[in-house]
Amino acid sequence: MSRSVGTVTIAVEACKGCDLCIPACPPAVLSMSIGVNRNGYHHPELHDGCTGCSACLMVCPDFVFTVYRAERSRG
């Protein structure tokens, strides 16, 4: 049996703070930052538990996410 594991990188400075990625994240591992980027926008922050599902990438109008995914065997 295997399950998807992954992570994302976030281009913080390109983010305009639309917040669409937060509710779109099935494992609920994104939250909006308290701080702002150089343009004055809050941006998503990643927490542990990302599956690499790409939901954030699919809803992001600014394409700030890069998704990395791998299959991990469970014994």
Stockholm file with secondary structure:
# STOCKHOLM 1.0

chainA/1-75         MSRSVGTVTIAVEACKGCDLCIPACPPAVLSMSIGVNRNGYHHPELHDGCTGCSACLMVCPDFVFTVYRAERSRG
#=GR chainA/1-75 SS CEEEEEEEEECGGGCCCCCCHHHHCTTCCEEEEEEECTTSCEEEEECSCCCCCCHHHHHCTTCCEEEEEEEEECC
#=GC SS_cons        CEEEEEEEEECGGGCCCCCCHHHHCTTCCEEEEEEECTTSCEEEEECSCCCCCCHHHHHCTTCCEEEEEEEEECC
//
